[in-house]
Amino acid sequence: MKTECTIVHKFNNEVLLRVNDCIGLHNKLVNEYDAVIGKVTKILGPVSGPYALAYIASKDDNIQKVYIKC
């Protein structure tokens, strides 16, 4: 199962994501084709509306949609 995340900010190879549910440390990030592109490195913010800091392994700057694999 995968959950769509909202990209809040991009910098270098990291992205700040707004996550609704199904978040865990070291969860895999996938694109719309289910290819693994990174992983969650930190969880930030309140429990009801957490943010996640994720490392992106690819050099692709055109990342539009990111999903967390549960």
NORQUI-V809286 format. One record per residue. RES is the residue in one letter. SS is DSSP state (helix for helix, strand for strand, loop for the rest). PSI is psi in radians with two decimals (NA if undefined). OMEGA is omega in whole degrees, -180 to 180 (999 if undefined). Layout:
BEGIN
RES|SS|PSI|OMEGA / RES|SS|PSI|OMEGA
END
This chain:
BEGIN
M|loop|2.48|177 / K|strand|2.58|-178 / T|strand|2.30|180 / E|strand|2.45|179 / C|strand|2.71|176 / T|strand|2.20|178 / I|strand|2.07|-179 / V|strand|-0.77|-177 / H|strand|2.51|176 / K|strand|2.43|172 / F|strand|2.25|-176 / N|loop|-2.13|180 / N|loop|0.37|180 / E|strand|2.63|176 / V|strand|2.56|173 / L|strand|2.17|-174 / L|strand|2.54|170 / R|strand|2.15|-174 / V|loop|2.37|180 / N|loop|-0.86|180 / D|loop|-3.12|176 / C|loop|0.91|-180 / I|loop|2.45|176 / G|loop|2.65|179 / L|loop|2.36|-180 / H|loop|0.30|172 / N|loop|2.62|-179 / K|strand|2.48|173 / L|strand|2.38|178 / V|strand|2.78|175 / N|loop|-2.99|-177 / E|loop|-0.24|179 / Y|loop|0.23|-180 / D|loop|0.38|174 / A|loop|2.31|-179 / V|strand|2.20|-178 / I|strand|-0.12|-180 / G|strand|-2.90|179 / K|strand|2.76|179 / V|strand|2.26|-180 / T|strand|-0.50|179 / K|strand|2.62|174 / I|strand|2.26|-175 / L|strand|2.74|169 / G|loop|-3.04|-178 / P|loop|2.76|-178 / V|loop|-0.60|-177 / S|loop|-0.44|180 / G|loop|1.23|-173 / P|loop|2.76|171 / Y|strand|2.75|177 / A|strand|2.44|173 / L|strand|2.21|-175 / A|strand|2.53|176 / Y|strand|2.27|178 / I|strand|2.15|-177 / A|loop|-0.48|-177 / S|loop|2.77|179 / K|loop|0.18|-177 / D|loop|2.11|180 / D|loop|-0.12|-176 / N|loop|0.56|179 / I|loop|2.07|-178 / Q|loop|-0.79|-178 / K|loop|2.34|180 / V|strand|2.44|179 / Y|strand|2.58|175 / I|strand|2.26|179 / K|strand|2.15|-179 / C|loop|NA|999
END
